[in-house]
Amino acid sequence: MSGTLKITLKRSIVGRPEKHRKTVRSLGLRKLNKTVILKDTPSVRGMVRKVSHLLEIEENSSD
């Protein structure tokens, strides 16, 4: 795993379980359609997998 992940919040966290809300916030996402670029690490992958139904993910590899 190398490179970066471009993560965008596409669905609202209103009415979601508290664990999902905390996970989305820890990824640095606060508002709808906000995008963050994070390093592709196992911990980030785990958080993304947990709330993947709320996100849009693009993989960017660094050559």
N, C-alpha and C positions, 0 to 999 in steps of 0.2 A: 504494500500500500504506500504509494507516494503521490504527491500532487495535492490538489485541493478539491474541495466540494463547494459548489455554489448552491446555497440552500435558501429557498423562498417560502415564506408562510402564505399558504393559499386558502386555508380554511380557519375560521375563528376558533378561539380556545374557550369561548363562552359556553358554559354547560358541560365542559369536559372535566374528567377527574383531576383532582389536584396534582397527582403525579405527572399527568400529561402537561399541565400548565407549567409546572416547575421545569420540566424537561425542555419545553419550547423556550422558556425564558433563559435557561442556562445556555442555550444555543445562541443567544443574543438577539432573538426575535421578539419584538415588542408590538408591532402593528401588522395588519394585513398587507401583503405584497412587499414587505420589507425583505431585502436580500442581504445575506452575509456570506463571506467567503472564509471558510475554515480549513485548516490543515486536515488531510485525510488520515485520521488515527483510529485505532480500534474503539476508543471511548466515544469519539464523535459518531462513528458508524453505529454504535449501540444505541445512542440517543436518537439518531435519525431513524433507525429501525423501529424504535418504540412508538414514535409519532409520525410514521411515514404517511399515514392517511391524511395528515394535515399539511404536508410539505410537498414542494416540487424540488427535485434534486438533479443537479448537473455535475458530472465528473469532469475535472480538468486534470490532465496528466502533465507533469513537467518533464520535458525531455532533456 
